[in-house]
Amino acid sequence: MFAKKSYGQHFLKNDSIAARIAGSLQQADRTGRVLEIGPGMGMLTKHLLAHTGYTTYAVEADRDMVAYLEKNYPDLSDRLILKDFLDFDPAEVFGRQEFCLIGNFPYNISTQILFRLLDLRDQIPEMVGMFQKEVADRVVSEPGSKVYGITSVLAQAFFKTEYLFTVERGSFNPPPKVLSAVIRLTRKDNFQLGCDEKLFRQVVKTAFNQRRKMLRNTLKPFFPPEKLMEDPFFEKRPEVLGWEEYVRLVREVTG
């Protein structure tokens, strides 16, 4: 079975890493359901299926991989969904029930998976995922970091983010050109953002569109000129603000 570039496939071949990823779930027994994204040839899947505290489901876009999994993991066949996760509606399988998300995520859509997680956070209290290390670093980075950005702010507003461990290139077939890393996101329960979420996302994205410029230059669509020029706060650059400060900005916008 060969990896397909079109699906961003790099098959994990290190069994101990797969076991460690599966063991990083902390809320799966509570929810009773786990959804694996892109199981491929099942290296991670077999460790998930071995757990009796929850039921494992998988969503896979590659027909060849689905056929392989049906043959080699027949216990999973009735919970194997042939679909791209980005087009998958969890209500079709889980209704309104919670589930945990896990996977060795295809690098070409990993950031999109993160944004989808944010949209579905009411149903997903926890995600454990392997990403390109650069993306993983971005998600967990603190304000002031060179890699801190839109993904950092949005993820950290709604989830506790943790960097778990780095995975070397040789753990995959074919080896990717970059290092990989596993991170865990745990939803902040009973959390209220405290401002309009759509506007919050707009302000964050607008600020980082020109990350080297001061906020007084990037946030012109949201504030009157006199406010931007007179308040020294707007001399800051977007990468030094935590998510809480962006919430305060949005509150100012809405008055």
C-alpha positions as CSV (number, residue, x, y, z in Angstrom):
1,M,0.0,0.0,0.0
2,F,1.5,3.3,-1.1
3,A,1.0,6.7,0.4
4,K,-0.7,9.2,-1.8
5,K,0.6,12.8,-2.0
6,S,-2.9,14.1,-2.9
7,Y,-4.1,13.0,0.6
8,G,-1.0,14.2,2.4
9,Q,-0.3,10.7,3.6
10,H,2.7,9.7,5.7
11,F,2.0,6.4,7.4
12,L,3.2,6.1,11.0
13,K,5.2,2.9,11.4
14,N,6.5,3.3,14.9
15,D,4.2,1.2,17.1
16,S,5.4,2.7,20.4
17,I,4.6,6.2,19.1
18,A,1.1,5.0,18.1
19,A,0.5,3.6,21.5
20,R,1.7,6.8,23.2
21,I,-0.7,8.9,21.0
22,A,-3.7,6.7,21.9
23,G,-2.7,6.8,25.5
24,S,-2.7,10.6,25.5
25,L,-6.5,10.8,25.5
26,Q,-7.8,11.7,28.9
27,Q,-11.5,12.2,28.3
28,A,-12.4,9.3,26.0
29,D,-13.7,7.1,28.7
30,R,-16.0,9.9,29.9
31,T,-17.5,10.6,26.4
32,G,-17.5,6.9,25.4
33,R,-16.7,7.8,21.8
34,V,-13.5,8.6,19.8
35,L,-13.3,9.6,16.2
36,E,-10.0,9.0,14.4
37,I,-9.3,11.2,11.4
38,G,-7.4,9.5,8.5
39,P,-6.6,6.1,10.0
40,G,-4.6,5.1,6.9
41,M,-3.4,1.5,7.5
42,G,-4.5,1.4,11.1
43,M,-1.3,1.8,13.1
44,L,-3.1,4.1,15.6
45,T,-6.4,2.5,15.1
46,K,-5.4,-0.9,16.6
47,H,-4.5,0.8,19.8
48,L,-7.7,2.7,20.0
49,L,-9.7,-0.5,19.3
50,A,-7.9,-2.2,22.2
51,H,-9.4,0.2,24.7
52,T,-12.7,-1.1,26.1
53,G,-13.7,2.2,27.8
54,Y,-14.9,3.8,24.6
55,T,-16.1,3.0,21.0
56,T,-13.8,4.0,18.2
57,Y,-15.1,5.5,14.9
58,A,-12.9,6.5,11.9
59,V,-13.4,8.9,9.0
60,E,-11.2,8.3,5.9
61,A,-11.3,10.0,2.5
62,D,-9.2,7.4,0.6
63,R,-11.3,4.5,-0.7
64,D,-8.2,2.3,-0.9
65,M,-7.5,2.8,2.8
66,V,-11.2,2.1,3.6
67,A,-11.0,-1.2,1.8
68,Y,-7.7,-2.0,3.6
69,L,-9.2,-1.2,7.0
70,E,-12.4,-3.2,6.3
71,K,-10.3,-6.2,5.5
72,N,-7.8,-5.9,8.3
73,Y,-10.0,-4.4,11.0
74,P,-13.5,-6.0,10.5
75,D,-14.6,-4.9,13.9
76,L,-14.4,-1.3,12.8
77,S,-16.1,-1.7,9.4
78,D,-19.6,-0.6,10.5
79,R,-18.1,2.5,12.2
80,L,-15.8,3.4,9.3
81,I,-16.9,6.5,7.4
82,L,-15.8,7.2,3.8
83,K,-15.6,10.9,3.8
84,D,-13.3,13.9,4.1
85,F,-13.5,15.1,7.8
86,L,-13.9,18.7,6.6
87,D,-17.1,17.6,4.9
88,F,-18.3,15.3,7.8
89,D,-21.3,16.2,9.9
90,P,-20.9,14.6,13.3
91,A,-24.7,14.8,13.9
92,E,-25.1,12.0,11.2
93,V,-23.2,9.6,13.5
94,F,-23.2,11.0,17.0
95,G,-26.3,13.1,17.1
96,R,-25.6,15.7,19.8
97,Q,-23.4,13.4,21.9
98,E,-19.8,14.3,22.7
99,F,-16.8,12.6,21.3
100,C,-13.0,12.9,21.4
101,L,-10.9,13.6,18.2
102,I,-7.6,12.0,17.5
103,G,-5.4,11.3,14.5
104,N,-2.1,11.5,12.6
105,F,-3.5,14.4,10.7
106,P,-2.7,15.0,7.0
107,Y,-0.4,17.9,6.9
108,N,-2.1,19.5,3.9
109,I,-5.3,20.1,5.8
110,S,-4.2,20.1,9.5
111,T,-4.9,23.8,10.0
112,Q,-8.3,23.4,8.5
113,I,-8.9,20.5,10.9
114,L,-8.1,22.9,13.8
115,F,-10.6,25.5,12.6
116,R,-13.2,22.7,12.2
117,L,-12.5,21.6,15.7
118,L,-13.2,25.2,16.9
119,D,-16.6,25.1,15.1
120,L,-17.5,21.7,16.7
121,R,-16.1,22.4,20.1
122,D,-19.5,22.0,21.8
123,Q,-19.2,18.3,20.9
124,I,-15.5,17.8,21.2
125,P,-14.0,18.2,24.7
126,E,-10.6,16.9,23.7
127,M,-8.4,16.5,20.7
128,V,-5.0,14.7,20.5
129,G,-3.3,15.1,17.1
130,M,-0.1,14.8,15.3
131,F,0.8,17.8,13.2
132,Q,3.8,19.2,11.4
133,K,5.9,20.5,14.2
134,E,5.8,24.1,12.9
135,V,2.0,24.0,13.2
136,A,2.0,22.4,16.6
137,D,4.5,25.0,17.9
138,R,2.2,27.7,16.5
139,V,-0.9,26.4,18.4
140,V,0.8,26.2,21.8
141,S,3.1,29.3,21.5
142,E,2.9,32.1,24.0
143,P,2.4,35.8,23.0
144,G,5.6,37.3,21.9
145,S,6.8,34.2,20.1
146,K,7.8,34.5,16.4
147,V,5.3,31.8,15.5
148,Y,2.4,33.1,17.6
149,G,-0.5,34.0,15.4
150,I,-4.1,33.5,14.4
151,T,-4.2,29.8,15.2
152,S,-2.6,30.4,18.6
153,V,-5.1,33.0,19.7
154,L,-8.2,31.2,18.5
155,A,-7.2,27.8,19.9
156,Q,-6.1,29.2,23.2
157,A,-9.3,31.2,23.7
158,F,-11.4,28.0,23.8
159,F,-8.9,25.2,24.7
160,K,-6.1,24.5,27.0
161,T,-3.2,23.7,24.6
162,E,-0.4,21.3,25.5
163,Y,2.7,20.2,23.5
164,L,3.2,16.5,24.3
165,F,6.2,15.2,22.3
166,T,8.2,15.4,19.1
167,V,8.2,12.7,16.5
168,E,11.2,12.1,14.2
169,R,10.9,11.8,10.4
170,G,12.0,8.1,10.5
171,S,8.8,7.1,12.4
172,F,6.9,7.4,9.1
173,N,6.7,5.8,5.7
174,P,7.5,7.7,3.6
175,P,9.5,10.1,5.9
176,P,8.1,13.6,5.7
177,K,10.6,16.5,5.1
178,V,9.8,18.0,8.4
179,L,9.6,17.0,12.1
180,S,6.2,16.2,13.6
181,A,4.7,16.8,17.0
182,V,1.7,15.6,19.1
183,I,-0.4,18.1,20.9
184,R,-3.5,17.9,23.1
185,L,-6.3,20.5,23.2
186,T,-8.7,20.3,26.1
187,R,-11.8,22.4,25.9
188,K,-12.5,25.0,28.6
189,D,-15.7,23.8,30.1
190,N,-18.5,26.3,30.9
191,F,-16.4,28.9,29.2
192,Q,-17.9,32.1,27.7
193,L,-15.8,34.2,25.4
194,G,-17.4,37.4,26.7
195,C,-17.8,39.0,23.3
196,D,-19.2,38.4,19.8
197,E,-17.2,35.4,18.5
198,K,-17.6,36.3,14.8
199,L,-16.2,39.8,15.4
200,F,-13.5,38.3,17.6
201,R,-12.3,36.1,14.8
202,Q,-12.4,39.1,12.4
203,V,-10.4,41.3,14.6
204,V,-7.7,38.6,15.3
205,K,-7.4,37.8,11.6
206,T,-7.3,41.4,10.5
207,A,-4.6,42.2,13.1
208,F,-2.3,39.4,12.0
209,N,-2.8,40.0,8.3
210,Q,0.0,42.6,8.7
211,R,1.7,41.2,11.8
212,R,4.7,43.5,11.7
213,K,2.6,46.6,11.8
214,M,1.2,48.3,14.9
215,L,-2.4,47.8,15.8
216,R,-3.2,51.5,14.9
217,N,-2.4,50.6,11.3
218,T,-4.1,47.2,11.1
219,L,-7.3,47.9,13.1
220,K,-8.5,50.9,11.1
221,P,-11.7,49.1,10.0
222,F,-12.8,48.8,13.6
223,F,-11.8,52.0,15.5
224,P,-12.1,55.8,14.8
225,P,-8.8,57.5,13.8
226,E,-8.6,59.6,17.0
227,K,-8.9,56.5,19.2
228,L,-6.1,54.7,17.3
229,M,-3.8,57.7,17.4
230,E,-4.3,58.8,21.0
231,D,-4.4,55.5,22.9
232,P,-0.8,54.1,23.4
233,F,-2.2,50.6,23.5
234,F,-2.5,50.6,19.7
235,E,1.2,51.0,19.4
236,K,1.5,47.3,20.2
237,R,1.9,44.7,17.5
238,P,-0.5,41.8,17.2
239,E,1.8,39.0,18.4
240,V,2.2,40.5,21.9
241,L,-1.5,40.3,22.7
242,G,-3.0,37.3,24.5
243,W,-6.5,36.2,23.6
244,E,-8.0,38.0,26.6
245,E,-6.7,41.3,25.2
246,Y,-8.3,40.6,21.9
247,V,-11.6,40.0,23.8
248,R,-11.2,43.5,25.4
249,L,-10.6,45.0,22.0
250,V,-13.8,43.5,20.6
251,R,-15.7,44.8,23.6
252,E,-14.4,48.3,22.8
253,V,-15.5,47.9,19.2
254,T,-19.1,47.0,20.2
255,G,-19.2,49.7,22.8
